[in-house]
């Protein structure tokens, strides 16, 4: 689609959440993992699949990590996945930064 290979990586909090979900055997964890894996496959063919978050709304915590763009994807059970896109001459890199429930998401963005 973009003429470049798209690679998706889990990073930081997202990687921790993903591994934590993989270590659980409950139904919610299995549903979330299926949802995360489905979205990851979609991102490989369409990295701009998620909803872009306006720059002025990107949390300071992520700005400090030099995040220039941020996208949100809704997962099962009101969970959210946040990711950023970086490109090189050869490929497009999608870094999944956060996988969180709605409560954590609201806290990160300062919503009440």
N, C-alpha and C positions, 0 to 999 in steps of 0.2 A: 504493500500500500504506500509506504513512504520511500520505497526503494532502498531501505537500509534494514539491517537486522535489528530487531528490538529485543533487548535482554532485560529481564525483570529480576531485581535483587531485593531481598528483605534486609533491613538495616535497623540497628538499635532496638527501640521499643517494639517495632513490628516483628522483628526476628524473635524476640523474647516471647511475645504473645503467641506467635505461631507455634513455637516449640512447646510452650505451655499447653496450648490446645491439643497438640499432637500427643501429649502425655496423658491427656484425660480420655476417659472412655464413655462419658455421658453423652446423651443424645444432642444436647445443645452444642457441645464441642464438635461433634461429627457434622452437624448441620453447618456450623460456622466454617469449618475446614473446607467443606464442599463448596461453600459460597466463595471463600478466599481463592481456592484453586480455580474456580470458574472465572472469576474476575481476572486473575493472573493470566489465564489463557486469552481472554478478550484483550487485555493490555498488550499482549505480544503482537496482535494484528492491528490494534487501534489504541496507541498510547494516550490519546486525548479523550478516551471513553468517559472519564469521570467529569464531575462538575468543577470547572475552574473556580478557585477561591480568589476574590479580588485581592490584589497586593496589600491594600490598606487593612485587610482583615487577617492577614497571615500572622499567627501568634509570634510575639517577640522571641520566644524560646526557639522557634524555627528560623527566624530571621538571623539570630546569633549563629546558627549553623550554616549561614550563607545560602538559605533556600530562596531561590529567585521566583519559583512558580510552585503552586500547590493545587492539587486536585483532590476531590473527595468522591468516594464511591460508597453507596449504601450497601451494607451486607445484610444477611439474615438477622433476625432478632434485634433490629435497630442498632446494630454495630456499624462502625464506620472504618474505612480504610483511607488513609491519607498518603499521597505519593507525589513525587516531583519527577520532572523529566530533564535529562541532560543529553546533549547530542555531541557526537564526534563526527569526523569525516566519514567514518566507517559504519557506525551503528548508533542506535538510540538507546540510552540507558534509562530505565524506569526504576527509581528507588522507592520502595514502600517504606514509609517512615513510621507510621502508626497504624495499629489495629486495635480498636478500643470500643467499649460499649458507649451508649449514648451519654451516660453520666460523665465519664471521663472526657468525652468529646466536648460536652458543654463546659466543663471545667477548663480545658485547654484554651477554648475560645472566649472564656469569660462570660458565658451565657448563664443566666439565672434560671 
